[in-house]
Amino acid sequence: MHRLRPLLPDDLSEIRQVYADAVLSQGAPLYSPAQLQAWAGHAGDAAALAIPLQEGFGLASTAPAPTAGQTTIEAFGLLHPPERLALLYCRGRASRQGRASTILRALEQHARQQGILRLRTEASQLSRPLLERRGWQVEKPETLLFAGAWFMRWRMIKVLSADGGRFGDDERG
């Protein structure tokens, strides 16, 4: 299992890097160059990540950094408000290692502990398959103008079960 730690306001610069890297390194097969640039550029909007980071609950999956005793954030996820999965991003070099699944499982457990019975999100083409493997269901597709480009995304929900949703969980992501 991957090491998780809470996200902190001081992590803003690093999560901006993870966000942009995730989009640019993994989105090319699914999105146009204009969409990728618009989406990755959104990480530079100070409020777009800073406010959820300050007000929400987030977790980071870390790996040892070249500097002894330091770590680097490889993936992160964030609930904001508490019943909404607002962000879930993983660096390209760390994808397909189970980091996003580990974060998602822990965020779902945190929400259960807070008495939340249902989570919601707006999923990209990148995140939809993982969310579906983890028991999330599509409510409806939608098209929106985001950062100057048109995108298709899916409104999704997950009813949180008392048993932790263990049945059918996929460990990769």
C-alpha positions in Angstrom: 0.0 0.0 0.0 1.2 3.5 -0.8 2.0 6.0 2.0 -0.6 8.7 2.4 -0.5 11.9 4.3 -2.9 14.8 4.7 -2.6 17.6 2.2 -1.5 20.9 3.7 -1.8 24.5 2.4 2.0 24.5 1.9 1.5 21.8 -0.7 -0.1 24.2 -3.2 3.0 24.5 -5.4 3.6 20.8 -5.6 -0.1 19.9 -6.3 -0.1 22.4 -9.1 2.8 20.5 -10.6 1.1 17.1 -10.1 -2.2 18.5 -11.7 -0.5 19.9 -14.8 1.7 16.8 -15.2 -1.3 14.4 -14.9 -3.2 16.3 -17.6 -0.3 16.6 -20.0 1.3 13.2 -19.5 -2.0 11.1 -19.7 -4.5 13.1 -21.6 -3.2 13.1 -25.1 -5.1 10.0 -26.3 -8.4 11.5 -25.1 -8.1 15.2 -25.5 -7.1 17.7 -28.2 -3.9 19.8 -27.8 -6.1 22.9 -27.2 -8.1 21.1 -24.5 -4.9 19.8 -22.8 -3.3 23.3 -22.7 -6.5 24.9 -21.3 -6.9 22.2 -18.7 -3.2 22.1 -17.6 -3.1 25.9 -17.6 -6.0 25.9 -15.0 -3.4 24.7 -12.4 -1.9 28.2 -12.6 -5.2 29.8 -11.4 -4.3 30.5 -7.7 -7.9 30.2 -6.4 -8.7 27.0 -8.4 -6.6 24.8 -6.2 -5.8 27.0 -3.1 -9.4 27.4 -1.9 -10.3 23.7 -2.0 -6.9 22.9 -0.4 -7.6 25.3 2.4 -11.2 24.5 2.9 -11.4 20.8 2.0 -9.9 17.5 3.2 -7.2 16.0 1.0 -4.7 13.3 0.9 -1.4 12.9 -0.9 0.4 9.7 -2.0 4.1 10.3 -1.6 7.4 8.8 -2.7 10.9 9.4 -1.4 12.6 12.4 -2.9 16.3 12.6 -4.0 17.0 14.7 -0.9 17.4 12.4 2.2 14.4 12.5 4.5 12.2 14.3 2.0 9.2 13.1 0.0 7.5 14.2 -3.2 3.8 14.1 -3.9 3.0 11.6 -6.7 -0.8 11.8 -6.5 -3.5 13.6 -4.5 -7.2 13.7 -4.0 -9.5 16.2 -2.3 -13.0 16.4 -1.0 -14.5 19.9 -1.2 -17.2 20.3 0.0 -17.1 17.2 2.2 -19.6 15.3 0.0 -17.8 16.0 -3.3 -14.7 14.5 -4.8 -13.3 17.8 -6.2 -9.8 16.7 -7.4 -8.0 13.4 -8.1 -4.7 13.6 -10.0 -1.6 11.4 -10.4 1.7 12.2 -12.1 2.2 10.3 -15.3 5.3 8.5 -13.9 3.3 7.3 -10.9 0.1 6.2 -12.8 -1.2 2.6 -12.9 0.4 1.9 -9.5 -2.8 1.9 -7.4 -2.1 5.4 -6.0 -5.4 6.9 -7.1 -7.4 3.9 -5.9 -5.7 4.1 -2.5 -6.5 7.8 -2.2 -10.0 7.3 -3.3 -10.6 4.4 -0.9 -9.2 6.6 2.0 -11.3 9.6 1.0 -14.5 7.4 0.8 -13.7 6.1 4.3 -13.1 9.6 5.6 -16.5 10.7 4.2 -18.2 7.7 5.9 -16.6 8.6 9.2 -18.1 12.1 8.8 -21.5 10.6 8.3 -21.7 11.3 4.6 -24.0 8.8 2.8 -23.3 9.7 -0.8 -20.4 11.3 -2.7 -20.6 13.1 -6.0 -18.1 14.3 -8.6 -17.7 15.5 -12.2 -15.4 12.9 -13.9 -13.1 13.5 -16.8 -12.5 10.8 -19.5 -9.3 10.0 -17.5 -11.0 9.4 -14.2 -14.3 7.9 -15.2 -13.0 4.3 -15.7 -11.3 4.3 -12.3 -14.4 5.6 -10.6 -16.6 3.1 -12.3 -14.3 0.3 -11.1 -14.6 1.6 -7.6 -18.5 1.5 -7.7 -19.3 5.0 -8.8 -22.3 5.4 -11.2 -22.8 7.9 -14.0 -25.8 10.2 -13.4 -25.5 12.1 -16.6 -23.0 13.4 -19.2 -22.5 17.1 -19.7 -20.6 19.4 -22.0 -19.1 22.5 -20.6 -16.8 25.4 -21.5 -13.8 25.2 -19.2 -10.7 27.5 -19.4 -11.7 28.4 -22.9 -12.2 24.9 -24.3 -15.2 22.6 -24.6 -15.1 19.4 -22.6 -17.3 16.3 -22.1 -17.5 15.1 -18.5 -19.8 12.9 -16.4 -21.7 13.7 -13.2 -21.1 10.6 -11.0 -22.3 9.5 -7.6 -21.3 6.8 -5.1 -23.6 5.6 -2.3 -21.3 4.8 0.6 -22.0 1.5 2.2 -21.5 0.7 5.9 -19.1 -2.1 5.0 -16.6 0.3 3.4 -17.5 -0.6 -0.2 -14.9 -3.4 -0.3 -16.8 -5.8 -2.6 -15.4 -5.4 -6.1 -12.8 -2.8 -5.4 -10.0 -2.7 -8.0 -6.6 -2.1 -6.6 -5.1 -0.4 -9.7 -5.6 3.2 -10.6 
